[in-house]
């Protein structure tokens, strides 16, 4: 399954949520409030539960606390509340991705998922697909472009020139130039001011981890 197809399915879920926003009792407030995986699950008629203990499982000699679980026969997604909000949100959206993308996933368990890592992690095709669905669901392209433009004045790839480095890190502009693309994306994901204007961090606005937001900026071509 290609990226565009996965993004389209995430967008379809957004449309279902929007059409049913009154029924789902989310007819007011910021759009990002509609992007919680519990609402996405409800839009598809799936129950969504936060649980304290989902047990543990082993993988390649390592053992992990279960952070998310999909039980297709029961129409149920469960997410462990032992982890931080951003991990819960991405894990929940990841399980929703499995439900929508992978009909053959009857019972599926996952370790904590934060939305990728600035270091490359080898993942199976299904896990990568569910990750990409989660990114598209939690950080819709149009909303990310809009939020990026409000902060940095453009929807084009960010130019890390002298002025930009100063505005991003006035006390250490050289660190911007010495950063690789992943680190530069993280700088933008966590920026709280630019051009003398204060604003919330992008990662906080979309309620995702720094790495998830940074990777999304790269995926959308805003950092190149």
C-alpha positions in Angstrom: 0.0 0.0 0.0 1.5 3.4 -1.1 1.7 6.5 1.0 -0.9 8.4 -1.0 -3.5 5.6 -0.5 -2.8 5.6 3.2 -3.1 9.4 3.4 -6.4 9.2 1.5 -7.8 6.7 4.0 -6.8 8.9 6.9 -8.5 11.8 5.2 -11.6 9.7 4.7 -11.7 9.2 8.4 -11.4 13.0 8.9 -14.4 13.4 6.6 -16.5 10.8 8.5 -15.7 12.6 11.8 -16.6 16.0 10.3 -19.9 14.7 8.9 -20.8 13.2 12.3 -19.3 15.9 14.5 -22.7 16.7 16.2 -23.4 13.0 16.9 -19.9 12.6 18.2 -20.4 15.7 20.4 -17.4 17.6 19.0 -19.2 20.4 17.2 -17.1 23.1 18.9 -13.5 23.8 19.8 -10.3 23.7 17.7 -10.0 21.2 14.9 -7.1 19.4 16.6 -9.6 18.3 19.3 -11.3 16.2 16.6 -8.0 14.4 15.9 -8.0 12.2 19.0 -7.9 8.4 18.0 -10.8 7.7 20.3 -12.9 10.0 18.0 -11.6 8.3 14.9 -12.5 4.9 16.4 -16.0 6.1 17.3 -16.4 7.3 13.7 -15.8 3.8 12.6 -18.0 2.2 15.2 -15.1 0.9 17.3 -14.9 1.0 21.0 -11.8 2.8 22.5 -10.6 2.2 26.0 -7.7 3.5 28.1 -6.4 0.7 30.4 -3.7 0.7 33.1 -2.3 -2.8 32.4 -2.4 -4.5 29.0 0.3 -7.1 30.0 3.7 -7.7 28.4 4.9 -9.5 25.3 8.2 -10.7 23.9 9.9 -9.9 20.6 13.3 -11.1 19.5 14.4 -11.9 23.0 13.2 -8.6 24.5 10.1 -8.0 26.6 7.8 -4.9 26.3 4.8 -3.5 28.1 1.9 -3.6 25.7 1.0 0.0 24.9 -1.8 -0.7 22.4 -4.1 -3.6 21.4 -6.5 -4.2 18.5 -9.2 -6.8 19.1 -11.1 -6.9 15.8 -13.7 -9.5 16.7 -14.8 -7.3 19.6 -14.4 -4.1 17.7 -12.1 -2.8 20.3 -8.9 -0.7 20.6 -7.2 -0.5 24.0 -4.4 1.9 24.9 -2.3 1.8 28.0 -2.5 4.9 30.1 0.9 4.1 31.7 2.5 6.2 28.9 2.5 9.9 28.2 -0.3 11.6 26.3 1.6 11.9 23.0 2.6 8.2 23.1 -1.0 7.2 23.9 -2.3 9.3 21.0 0.1 8.0 18.4 -0.3 4.4 19.6 -4.1 4.7 19.5 -4.0 6.2 16.0 -1.5 3.4 15.0 -4.0 0.7 16.1 -6.8 2.5 14.2 -4.5 2.3 11.2 -4.2 -1.4 11.6 -8.0 -1.7 11.8 -8.6 0.3 8.6 -5.6 -0.9 6.6 -5.2 -4.5 7.5 -8.3 -6.7 7.5 -6.2 -9.8 8.4 -5.0 -8.3 11.7 -7.5 -10.0 14.0 -5.6 -9.5 17.3 -2.6 -7.2 17.4 -0.4 -5.9 20.2 2.1 -3.1 20.0 4.9 -1.6 22.1 4.9 2.1 22.9 4.8 4.1 19.6 5.9 7.8 19.6 5.8 8.3 15.8 9.2 7.2 14.6 12.6 8.3 15.8 15.2 10.6 14.5 17.3 7.4 14.2 16.0 5.0 11.6 14.1 2.1 13.0 13.6 -1.1 11.0 9.9 -1.9 10.9 7.7 -4.3 8.9 5.6 -3.0 6.0 2.4 -3.2 8.1 3.9 -1.4 11.0 5.3 1.4 8.7 1.8 1.7 7.1 0.1 2.0 10.4 2.7 4.6 11.5 2.0 6.6 8.4 -1.7 6.4 8.9 -1.3 7.7 12.4 0.9 10.6 11.2 -1.6 11.6 8.5 -4.5 11.3 11.0 -2.9 13.2 13.8 -1.1 15.8 11.6 -3.3 16.4 8.5 -1.4 18.0 5.7 -3.6 21.1 5.3 -3.5 21.9 9.1 0.3 21.4 9.3 0.9 23.7 6.3 -1.4 26.3 7.8 0.3 26.1 11.2 3.7 26.2 9.6 2.9 29.3 7.5 1.5 31.1 10.6 4.8 30.6 12.4 7.4 30.9 9.6 5.6 32.9 6.9 5.7 30.3 4.1 4.5 26.9 3.0 7.8 26.3 1.1 10.8 24.4 2.4 12.3 26.4 5.3 15.5 28.2 4.4 18.1 28.0 7.2 20.0 31.2 6.5 21.8 33.6 8.8 18.7 35.5 9.8 16.6 32.3 10.3 19.3 30.8 12.5 19.4 33.9 14.7 15.6 34.1 15.0 15.4 30.4 15.9 18.3 30.3 18.4 19.6 33.9 19.1 22.0 32.6 21.7 23.5 29.8 19.6 22.7 30.3 15.9 25.7 28.2 14.9 24.0 25.1 16.3 21.4 25.5 13.6 24.0 25.3 10.8 25.7 22.4 12.4 22.5 20.3 12.5 21.5 17.6 10.1 18.0 17.5 8.5 16.4 15.5 11.3 17.8 17.9 13.9 16.7 21.0 11.9 13.2 19.6 11.6 13.2 19.0 15.4 14.3 22.7 15.9 11.3 23.8 13.9 9.0 21.4 15.7 9.9 22.8 19.0 10.4 26.5 18.1 8.5 28.9 20.3 9.4 32.2 18.6 10.4 33.4 15.2 10.8 37.0 13.9 10.1 38.3 17.4 6.7 36.5 17.5 5.8 34.0 20.2 3.7 30.9 19.5 3.1 27.3 20.8 5.4 24.6 19.7 4.1 22.7 16.6 4.5 19.4 18.4 2.4 20.7 21.3 -0.3 22.1 19.0 -0.7 18.7 17.3 -0.1 16.8 20.6 2.6 14.5 19.2 6.2 13.8 20.1 9.0 16.0 18.8 10.3 13.2 16.6 6.8 12.6 15.1 6.4 16.2 14.3 9.9 16.5 12.9 9.4 13.5 10.6 6.1 14.9 9.4 7.7 18.2 8.5 10.3 16.3 6.4 7.6 14.1 4.8 5.6 17.2 3.7 8.7 18.8 2.2 8.8 21.7 4.7 12.4 20.8 5.7 14.6 19.6 2.9 
